[in-house]
Amino acid sequence: MPILNWLNKEQALTTARDCPYRLLELVPELSYGESDTDNMLIQGDNLDALKALIPTHSGKVKCIFIDPPYNTKSAFEHYDDNLEHSKWLSMMYPRLELLQQLLSEDGSIWITLDDNEAHYFKVICDEIFGRANFIGNIIWQKRTSPANDAIYFSKDHDNIIVYAKNKTIWRPYRLPLNEAQAKNYKNPDNDERGLWNSAAYTCAKSSTERPNLYYPIIQPNTGEEIWPKKTRV
């Protein structure tokens, strides 16, 4: 599997291991609700906070969402772009290692980034979470109006990169159909799998017909082969 190398990566590989464990201190005047709950709001360096959670929460967190710095130069007036990129990768790597340890076997992690670092970020995530556990890159639209002052392209989306701790057992929780959507589904044949809806059984339009795109459905009662209708180009 390809891996990403950058300046000071060797140091980043040992940062999570060398980070000392710290005890979380309760602040009663800032606390609210039940004292024995697992809900916590932690103030401090996130690397220290993640390491402090390992003894009690390792392998127990089902869903993680992080919104890291996008590293778009907006926070610095002058810096070496290559050096700053390396610092960003070195900052993210040990934190991702600890987050991976915190995930339960059926857990997932969701990371939002823009195109500035998303492609490099996926490579280090492949290394930490395993390429086989990559779920997908979800595109979310962040604006509807074009940026007319854009020098190159008006960027209207960001990315949400999703990994599972173990893709073979992780499954998304799907939202139930609302009333309008549910009206499109029926079960006139009492299919044991539940409600379903029909769709047009035609081939996509193409300038050249491809025989491998045609296949029959076998009528269960008669054994008749039902082929799709050919569409006109």
N, C-alpha and C positions, 0 to 999 in steps of 0.2 A: 504494500500500500504506500503511495506517495506521502511524504511528510514535508512539513514546512520548516525551513531553517531561517533564523534571523540572528542579528547581533545579540549576544548575551542569552541565547536560548538555554545554554547549559545551566546558567544560574536560575532561570525560570523553572527548570525541571525539578529543582530541589527546594524551591521557595515554600511550597505547601508542606513538605516534610519538615523543614527546619523551623517553620513558624511555631512558636510555643503555644501550648494550651493555656487559655486564660479562663478564669471563673467569671461567670456572669453575675453582676451585682444587682440585687433588687433595689429599686427606688420606690419606697412605699408611697410617697407623696404624689408620684406620677402614675401609680397603679390604679386599676379599676376592675371591678368584677371579682370573680372567683380567684382565689390565690393559687389554687392547684391546677389551673388550666394550662394547656400547652401553648396557648396563644401568647406571643411575645412581640414586643417592639424593642429592637436592640439599637442603641446608639453607639457608634464607634467605627473603626476601620472594618470594612466588610470582610477582609481576609481574616482578621482576628475573630470576628463574630462567627464566621463559617467554621473556623477551627474549633471554637468553643462549643459548637453544636454537635460536632462529630461524636463525642462519647455518649450523648443522649439521643441523638436523632439520626445516626447513621443507618441508612437503609429503610427509613420510615417515611420520608417525604414523598407524597404522591405526585405533586405538581409544583413546578418551579417556573416563575416568570421573572426575567431580568431585563432591564432596560439600560444597558451599559453605555458609556460615552461613545458617541459615533466617530470620534477622532476626525473631525472635519476641519481642523485648524481654527475653529471659531473661538477656542479658549486661549489661544496663544497668539501673540503679535508677531514674534520672530522665533523660528526654530528650524532645525535641520529636519526636513520631511522624512527622510529615511530613518533618522535616529528616533524621531517621535513615533513613527510607525512601529519600530522595534520595541520601544517602551510600552506602547499600547498592547502589543502581543504578549510581552513579558508580564504585564499587569493581569491580562485576562487568563493566561494559561493556568497558574496555580489556583485561581478561584474556580475555574471550571473543574479542575481535579477534585476539589472539595465538594462542589455541587454534585458531581457524579457519585461520590461516596454517600451523600445524603439521600439520593433518590432510592425509592423502593423498587423492587424488581418490576412492578407494573406501573412505575412512574414515568413521567416525561418532563422535559425542560423546553421552554419556549423563550427565544431570545430575539429581541427586535433591534434591527440595524438598518442602515442604508447601504447603498452600493459601494461606499468608500472603503469599508472593511469586510463586508459580508462574505466575499469570496475567499479571502484569506482566513476568515474566522471559521468557515465551514471545514477547511482543511485541518485546523487544529482540533475542531470538534470530532472529525473523523478519527483522529489519533486518540482522543481521550474517551469518547463514548463508543467508538467502533463504527466504521463506515456502514456496517450492516444494520445499525440501529438508527440510521437517518430516516426520519418520517417524511419530511418535505420542507420546501421553502414556500411559505404562504405570502402572497403579495397582498398588501393592504393599501388602499388608496387614501392618501393623506391630504389631498387637495383636489378640488374640482375645477378651479380656474387656472389657466396656464400662466406661468411666470413669463411675462413679456420681456423682462430684463435679463432672461437667461442668455448667457453667451453661447452655449452649445445646445442642450436640450432642456426643456422644462420637465423636471422630475416630479412626478405626481404620486409616486408610491415609495413605500419602504418595505422591508422584508421581515418576516417572522420565521426564524429557523427553528425547526422542531426535531428533537431527538428523543428516543425512548431509552430507558435503562436496558430493557430487553424487548425488542420489537416483536418477538415471537408470542409474547403474552399481553403486550399493551394494546388496548383498543380505545378509541375515542368514545366519549359519551355523546350521543347524537341528540339534538333537540327534538322534542315531540312536534308533530305536525300541528299547525294552527287550524282553526275551523275551515278557513278558505282552502288551505292545502289539502285537508282531509277529504274534501268533497270530490277531489279528483281520483280517489282510490275507492275501489269496491271489491267485492269477492263473490261474484255471481256463481262461481263453480265450487264454492266452499273449499277453496284450497287451504290445506292445513297450515301453510306458511303465512296466511293472513291476507290483508288487503293488498291489492295490486292495481296498476293502471296499464292500459295498452298504449303502444307506441306504433308509429308508422313503420311497417316492415319493408323498407326500400333501401337500395344501395345509394351511396353518396354519388353525386354527379362528378363525372370525370371525362376528360377528353379521350381517354383510352380505357375501354372496359378491361377489368382485371378479373380473370376467372377465379382466382383464389379469394375474392371478396364475396363469392356466392356460395351459400351452403343451405341445405334444406332443413326444415323442422319436420320431424316425424309426427304425424297425427296419431295420438295414442290409441284411439279406438279402431282405426282402420289400417294403420301402417302406411298411409299415403304420405308421399314426400311433398311438402309444400315449399316451393321456391319463391324468392322475392321477385317483385316486379322490376323490370328494367326501367330505369329513368332515362328520360331524354336529356341530352346535353344542351 
